[in-house]
Amino acid sequence: ARRLAEAGEAVHLYCPFEPGKIGGDAASAVQRWSTAGCNALPDADAFLQALRGLAKGDVVVDGLFGTGLTRPIEGGLAELVRAINAARTDGGPGVCAIDVPSGIDSDEGSIRGAVVKADVTVTMGLDKVGLHTWPARPYCGTVEVVELTYPRQLVDELVPDAILLTLEGLPLPDRHPAGHKGTFGSLAVVGGCRQMPGAPALTALGALRCGAGKVFVWSTEGGHAALGPETMRLGFAESWAAVDLDAIIPDVVGADVLVIGPGMGNGGNIPENLARLPGKRCVVIDADGLRGMGGHGARAGDHVVITPHPGEAAQLLGCNAGDVQENRVAAARQLQEQVGGIVVLKGAGTIVCDGQRLAISPFATAALSVPGSGDVLAGVIGGLAAQGLSPWDAATTGVILHGYAGSTLPAVGNLASEIAGQVAVVLGQLIQD
């Protein structure tokens, strides 16, 4: 505020806290402000009056709370926040937040009471996890990270709390020009039923569209009905209740990767037992295959990727979907601790967590909120693993490809099969580049 005033800008400064409670560098800043002959608004009424006088092109700078907020914004402070948001939505001033919009937990992206809705967040020194995950992300606007001249050596030695996924530097499968379908790995999908034959078909399509060499489906009667001609059929049984696990194993034992659960319905303990099948590069467990995961105290191995949406995650955690969505980072970490393996918590800003690493997708689009979108994602992850990517690389690369593919499609009326098609386009461009 002092710098702006010294530059000749018209500045209104309001601080809702008693001057005697301000210490340290903040107290020094207040003293320099006063010494410079600048004036502060005396009370909340004066602030609200000044706020009402602002117009489009003016700016409100939100420095009410920063990264250390530990309690909800309530009472009179909440009224100030709501007044800022109301002025912004009435075609009034833009809002710029310092470090983090007031009301946001910068570590996890949860909301603490009232929250300022910023157009731009200027965050200091290093980026913050909470600015890129939901429910906080829509309140942050454009995030700009500004340099604080931290010693580069110290920064480089830090282990980041999270990775913000991008298309740059992705680990991509090797597409040798002399390769063939045997070169690019094999994947078996175990799932589907008479009522949901489309799920394994979309999973197979996702795997094929990202380059898997051979894709098979093992299902129950009617579960093969929607498969395309490129997908090979394995055995089937009358129902999953009638399936003998020993009947499945000979058919899928040769596959490099398994995807278990899409459209399965109630498969009993089949998913958990198949996940322990030795010799697999990766096992992806999705949808109905998630039922009962972690319920017997046995944790999934490092090669297992589970892909719950918030409702499925809530069932595994014994809470409701709203609890998961309130703090998605904490939910992903808790789920990984309980179940093991690599957790892909789907939804706006999909999160990938293996207990040591956390990765966040920047994408949130209604184009991904269509039936079968998750089935395609499971296939993409499995297809990348079949081509040699590690389970972690397959999960993170699959998530960013799937998210970017969705962002290129219309928000209304697209189909999951079109997401799979766009994955092939995006991946092809990346490999060519």
C-alpha positions in Angstrom: 0.0 0.0 0.0 2.8 2.4 0.8 4.6 1.7 -2.4 1.5 2.3 -4.4 0.8 5.6 -2.5 4.3 6.8 -3.1 3.8 6.0 -6.8 0.8 8.4 -6.8 -1.9 5.8 -6.8 -5.1 6.4 -4.8 -4.9 3.8 -2.0 -7.4 2.9 0.8 -5.9 0.8 3.5 -8.0 -1.0 6.1 -6.7 -3.3 8.8 -9.4 -5.0 11.0 -6.9 -5.9 13.7 -5.8 -3.8 16.7 -2.5 -2.1 16.1 -1.2 -3.3 19.5 -1.6 -6.9 18.3 0.6 -6.4 15.3 4.3 -7.2 15.7 7.5 -8.0 13.9 7.9 -7.0 10.3 4.2 -6.1 10.0 4.6 -3.6 12.8 7.5 -2.0 11.0 5.5 -1.8 7.8 2.7 0.0 9.7 5.2 2.4 11.2 6.7 3.2 7.7 3.2 3.7 6.3 2.4 6.2 9.0 5.7 8.0 8.7 5.1 8.4 5.0 2.0 10.4 5.9 -0.4 7.9 4.5 -3.8 7.4 6.1 -5.8 4.3 7.0 -9.5 3.8 7.0 -10.7 4.0 10.6 -13.3 1.2 10.8 -15.2 -1.4 8.9 -18.0 1.0 7.9 -15.4 3.2 6.3 -14.0 0.2 4.5 -17.4 -0.9 3.2 -18.1 2.7 2.0 -14.8 2.8 0.1 -15.5 -0.6 -1.3 -18.8 0.5 -2.7 -17.1 3.4 -4.4 -14.8 1.2 -6.4 -15.5 0.6 -10.1 -14.3 -1.7 -12.8 -10.6 -1.2 -13.3 -10.0 -0.6 -9.6 -8.3 -3.4 -7.6 -8.9 -4.8 -4.1 -5.7 -6.3 -2.7 -6.5 -9.1 -0.2 -3.9 -9.4 2.5 -6.3 -10.2 5.3 -4.9 -13.7 6.1 -2.0 -15.6 4.6 -0.6 -19.1 4.5 -0.8 -19.5 8.3 -4.5 -19.5 8.6 -5.6 -22.2 11.1 -9.2 -21.3 11.9 -12.4 -20.5 10.0 -13.0 -16.9 9.0 -16.2 -16.0 10.8 -18.2 -13.1 12.2 -17.2 -9.6 11.2 -14.2 -10.7 9.2 -16.5 -13.0 7.2 -18.7 -10.0 6.5 -15.7 -8.2 5.1 -14.9 -11.1 2.8 -18.5 -11.4 1.6 -18.5 -7.6 0.8 -15.3 -8.0 -1.3 -16.8 -10.8 -3.2 -20.1 -9.0 -3.7 -18.3 -5.9 -5.1 -16.4 -8.1 -7.5 -19.4 -9.9 -8.9 -21.3 -6.6 -9.4 -18.9 -5.6 -12.2 -16.7 -3.7 -9.8 -13.1 -4.1 -8.9 -10.8 -7.0 -9.6 -9.3 -8.9 -6.7 -5.6 -9.7 -6.2 -4.7 -12.0 -3.3 -1.3 -11.9 -1.6 0.2 -15.4 -1.3 -3.2 -17.1 -0.9 -6.8 -15.9 -1.0 -7.9 -15.4 2.6 -9.9 -18.4 3.8 -7.9 -21.1 2.0 -5.7 -23.7 3.6 -2.6 -23.3 1.5 -1.3 -26.8 2.4 -4.3 -28.8 1.3 -6.8 -26.6 -0.5 -9.6 -26.9 2.0 -11.9 -23.9 2.7 -11.9 -22.3 6.2 -15.2 -20.4 6.6 -15.6 -17.4 4.3 -13.2 -17.2 1.4 -12.1 -14.4 -0.9 -12.6 -15.0 -4.6 -9.5 -13.7 -6.4 -8.9 -12.9 -10.0 -5.1 -13.2 -9.5 -3.1 -14.8 -6.7 0.5 -13.6 -6.4 2.2 -16.2 -4.3 5.6 -15.7 -2.8 8.8 -17.6 -3.4 7.4 -21.1 -4.0 4.0 -22.4 -5.3 1.5 -23.8 -2.8 -0.4 -27.1 -3.0 -3.7 -25.5 -1.9 -3.7 -23.1 -4.9 -4.1 -26.0 -7.3 -6.5 -28.4 -5.7 -10.2 -28.4 -5.1 -12.3 -27.0 -3.5 -9.9 -24.0 -3.2 -8.7 -23.8 -6.9 -11.7 -21.9 -8.3 -11.1 -19.1 -5.7 -7.5 -18.5 -6.8 -7.8 -17.2 -10.3 -4.5 -17.0 -12.2 -1.6 -18.0 -10.0 1.6 -16.1 -10.3 4.7 -17.2 -8.4 7.1 -14.3 -7.7 10.8 -14.7 -6.8 11.8 -13.9 -3.2 15.5 -14.6 -3.9 15.6 -17.8 -1.9 19.1 -19.4 -2.2 18.8 -21.6 -5.3 20.8 -24.4 -3.7 18.5 -24.6 -0.8 15.4 -24.7 -3.0 17.0 -27.4 -5.2 17.6 -29.6 -2.1 14.0 -29.5 -1.0 11.6 -32.4 -1.7 8.4 -30.9 -3.0 5.2 -31.6 -1.2 3.5 -32.2 -4.6 4.0 -32.1 -8.3 1.8 -30.1 -10.6 1.4 -32.3 -13.7 2.0 -30.8 -17.1 2.6 -32.1 -20.6 6.2 -31.1 -20.5 8.8 -33.8 -19.8 6.3 -36.6 -19.6 7.7 -40.2 -19.6 6.4 -41.5 -22.9 6.3 -45.0 -24.3 8.9 -46.0 -26.8 7.2 -46.4 -30.3 9.9 -48.1 -32.3 9.1 -47.9 -36.0 9.9 -51.6 -36.4 7.7 -52.6 -33.5 4.6 -54.8 -33.7 1.7 -55.7 -31.4 3.9 -58.0 -29.4 6.4 -55.2 -28.8 3.9 -52.8 -27.2 2.7 -55.0 -24.4 -0.5 -56.9 -23.5 -3.3 -56.0 -21.2 -6.2 -58.1 -19.9 -9.4 -56.4 -18.7 -11.5 -58.4 -16.2 -15.0 -56.9 -15.9 -18.3 -56.3 -17.5 -21.6 -58.0 -17.2 -24.9 -58.2 -19.2 -26.1 -54.9 -17.7 -22.7 -53.0 -18.2 -21.0 -54.3 -21.3 -19.8 -50.9 -22.3 -17.4 -50.5 -19.3 -14.8 -53.1 -20.3 -15.2 -52.0 -23.9 -14.3 -48.4 -23.0 -11.4 -49.6 -20.9 -10.1 -51.7 -23.8 -10.5 -48.7 -26.1 -8.5 -46.4 -23.8 -5.7 -49.0 -23.7 -5.7 -49.4 -27.5 -5.8 -45.6 -28.1 -2.7 -45.0 -26.0 -0.8 -47.7 -27.9 -1.2 -51.1 -26.1 -0.3 -53.9 -28.4 -2.8 -56.6 -27.5 -6.0 -56.1 -25.3 -8.2 -59.0 -24.0 -11.4 -59.0 -22.0 -12.5 -61.7 -19.6 -16.2 -61.2 -18.7 -19.5 -62.9 -17.8 -22.2 -63.7 -20.3 -23.2 -60.6 -22.2 -20.1 -58.7 -21.0 -18.4 -58.9 -24.4 -21.4 -57.4 -26.2 -19.9 -53.9 -26.8 -16.3 -54.9 -27.6 -14.8 -53.5 -30.8 -13.2 -55.8 -33.4 -9.7 -54.8 -32.2 -10.3 -56.3 -28.8 -9.9 -60.1 -28.2 -12.4 -62.1 -26.1 -11.3 -64.4 -23.4 -13.4 -66.8 -21.4 -16.7 -66.0 -19.7 -19.0 -67.4 -17.0 -22.8 -67.1 -16.4 -22.2 -64.6 -13.6 -19.4 -63.4 -11.4 -20.9 -65.3 -8.5 -20.4 -68.5 -10.5 -16.8 -67.7 -11.5 -14.0 -69.9 -10.3 -10.9 -67.8 -9.9 -8.8 -70.8 -11.2 -10.8 -70.5 -14.4 -9.7 -66.9 -15.0 -6.0 -67.2 -14.1 -4.9 -69.4 -17.1 -6.5 -66.9 -19.5 -4.9 -63.7 -18.0 -1.6 -65.1 -16.6 0.3 -64.1 -19.8 -0.9 -60.5 -19.8 1.7 -57.9 -18.8 -1.0 -55.7 -17.1 -4.4 -56.4 -15.6 -7.3 -53.9 -15.3 -9.9 -55.3 -12.9 -13.4 -54.1 -12.2 -15.0 -51.9 -14.9 -18.6 -52.9 -15.2 -18.1 -56.0 -13.0 -20.9 -55.5 -10.5 -20.3 -57.7 -7.5 -17.2 -59.7 -8.2 -16.7 -60.8 -4.6 -13.0 -61.3 -3.8 -11.9 -61.8 -7.4 -10.3 -58.4 -7.7 -8.3 -58.6 -4.5 -7.1 -62.2 -5.4 -6.2 -61.3 -9.0 -4.2 -58.3 -7.8 -1.9 -60.7 -6.0 -1.2 -62.6 -9.2 2.6 -62.6 -9.6 4.6 -61.4 -12.6 2.4 -58.3 -13.5 4.0 -55.0 -14.4 0.9 -53.3 -13.1 -2.6 -54.0 -11.9 -5.2 -51.3 -12.2 -8.3 -51.7 -10.0 -11.3 -49.6 -10.9 -15.0 -49.2 -10.2 -16.6 -52.3 -8.8 -13.2 -53.9 -8.4 -12.6 -51.5 -5.5 -15.2 -53.1 -3.2 -13.6 -54.6 -0.2 -10.1 -53.3 -1.0 -8.1 -53.0 2.2 -10.8 -54.5 4.3 -8.8 -57.5 5.4 -5.7 -55.7 6.5 -3.8 -56.7 3.4 -2.3 -53.7 1.7 -1.9 -53.5 -2.1 1.5 -53.8 -3.6 3.5 -51.0 -5.2 2.5 -52.2 -8.6 -1.2 -51.8 -7.9 -3.1 -48.6 -9.0 -6.5 -47.9 -7.6 -8.7 -45.4 -9.3 -11.7 -44.4 -7.1 -14.0 -41.5 -7.7 -15.0 -39.5 -4.6 -18.0 -41.8 -3.8 -15.9 -44.9 -4.0 -13.1 -43.3 -2.0 -15.7 -42.4 0.7 -16.9 -46.0 0.8 -13.4 -47.3 1.4 -12.7 -44.6 4.1 -16.1 -45.0 5.8 -17.2 -41.4 5.3 -19.3 -39.6 2.7 -18.3 -38.1 -0.6 -18.7 -34.6 0.8 -16.0 -35.3 3.4 -13.6 -36.5 0.6 -14.3 -33.4 -1.5 -13.7 -31.0 1.4 -10.1 -32.1 1.6 -9.1 -34.1 -1.4 -5.4 -34.1 -0.5 -5.9 -35.5 2.9 -8.4 -38.1 1.6 -5.9 -39.3 -1.0 -3.2 -39.6 1.6 -5.5 -41.4 4.0 -6.7 -43.8 1.4 -3.2 -44.7 0.3 -2.2 -45.3 3.9 -5.2 -47.6 4.4 -5.2 -49.5 1.1 -1.6 -49.1 -0.2 -0.5 -49.0 -3.8 -0.9 -45.9 -5.9 -4.2 -44.0 -5.4 -5.7 -42.0 -8.3 -8.5 -39.9 -6.7 -10.5 -38.9 -9.6 -12.5 -35.6 -9.9 -11.7 -32.0 -10.6 -7.9 -31.8 -10.1 -7.3 -35.5 -10.0 -4.7 -36.5 -7.3 -2.1 -39.3 -7.6 -0.5 -40.4 -4.3 1.8 -43.3 -3.5 2.5 -42.4 0.1 5.8 -40.6 -0.7 4.8 -38.6 -3.7 1.7 -36.5 -4.5 0.8 -35.2 -8.0 -2.0 -33.0 -9.0 -3.7 -32.6 -12.4 -4.5 -29.0 -13.3 -7.6 -30.0 -15.3 -11.2 -29.7 -14.3 -13.7 -29.8 -17.2 -17.3 -30.9 -17.6 -16.1 -32.8 -20.7 -14.7 -35.4 -18.4 -17.9 -35.8 -16.4 -19.5 -38.3 -18.7 -20.4 -42.0 -18.3 -17.4 -44.2 -19.0 -14.7 -41.5 -18.6 -13.2 -43.3 -15.7 -13.2 -46.6 -17.6 -11.2 -44.9 -20.3 -8.7 -43.6 -17.8 -8.2 -47.0 -16.3 -7.5 -48.3 -19.8 -5.0 -45.5 -20.5 -3.1 -46.1 -17.3 -3.0 -49.8 -18.0 -2.1 -49.3 -21.6 0.9 -47.1 -20.7 2.1 -49.6 -18.1 1.8 -52.4 -20.7 4.2 -50.4 -22.9 6.8 -50.4 -20.1 6.1 -47.3 -18.0 6.4 -47.8 -14.3 3.1 -47.9 -12.4 3.7 -44.3 -11.0 4.6 -43.0 -14.4 1.7 -44.7 -16.0 -0.7 -43.3 -13.5 0.6 -39.7 -13.6 1.0 -39.7 -17.4 -2.4 -41.3 -17.9 -4.1 -38.7 -15.7 -2.5 -35.7 -17.5 -3.2 -37.2 -21.0 -6.8 -38.0 -20.1 -7.3 -34.5 -18.5 -5.8 -32.7 -21.5 -7.8 -34.8 -23.9 -11.0 -33.8 -22.1 -10.1 -30.1 -22.1 -10.0 -30.2 -26.0 -13.6 -31.4 -26.2 -16.9 -29.5 -25.8 -18.2 -29.2 -22.3 -21.6 -30.7 -23.4 -22.5 -33.7 -25.5 -19.1 -35.5 -25.9 -18.8 -39.2 -25.3 -16.2 -41.2 -23.3 -15.1 -42.9 -26.6 -14.2 -39.4 -27.9 -12.0 -38.8 -24.9 -10.2 -42.0 -25.8 -9.8 -40.7 -29.4 -8.4 -37.5 -28.2 -5.9 -39.3 -26.0 -4.4 -40.9 -29.1 -4.2 -37.4 -30.8 -2.4 -35.8 -27.8 -0.1 -38.7 -27.3 0.7 -38.9 -31.0 1.7 -35.2 -31.1 3.9 -35.6 -28.0 5.7 -38.6 -29.3 6.2 -36.9 -32.7 7.5 -33.7 -31.1 
